Amino acid sequence: MHSKLLILLIVGIVLMTASLGWFGYQSFKTGFNAKAEPHMLEVFIARQLRHLAIPVGQRTTTNAVPLSPEVLADARARFADHCATCHANDGKGKTSIGQNVYPKLPELRFRDAQSMSDGEIISAITMEYAPPTCLRLEKENQKRISIV
Ligand code: HEC
């Protein structure tokens, strides 16, 4: 009885070590590299860590700027002025900066970015827990938040 349990435990440990080794190899064979495509596990873990780094209170903040055609027009103009250099006007990030920084720019239209809460997006562009590159671009919170 005990020996079966021991074998099961050893097999479990071997499998876990092998999966960690495989993950480590897959994730880090290119190092953290701006040219290489990151492994999906690296992307997944990075997104989870960033999600956890934003306090719940901040994460659940909603955009206080009411939506109106004027706000949308202003936000589009702001995005074109302050964000499109890296993210491109269509949000796909296919710019010379966007494809050559680490981490590479995620497509803002993809499910991952679209599923970010207002609070997470506000964090991403107001410098608290976010990519330093997007930050410090808009000085007034209200103007930054209108983009969200
Ligand atoms: C100098 C280049 C640069 C500029 C300018 C820039 N960003 Fe970013 N942005 C990045 C990089 C690099 C990332 C990826 C880093 C990350 O997600 O940790 C990113 C990530 C983001 C994300 C998170 C997307 C996701 O799926 O995780 C949002 C939202 C964002 N930017 C919005 C903006 C907005 C809005 C502006 C304009 C106010 C802006 N950015 C300006 C470089 C830039």
Residues whose N, C-alpha, C, O or C-beta is under 5 A from the ligand:
A	BS01	HEC	H82 C83 T85 C86 V101 P103 K104 L105 P106 E107 D112 A113 I121 A124 I125 P131 T133 C134 L137 I147
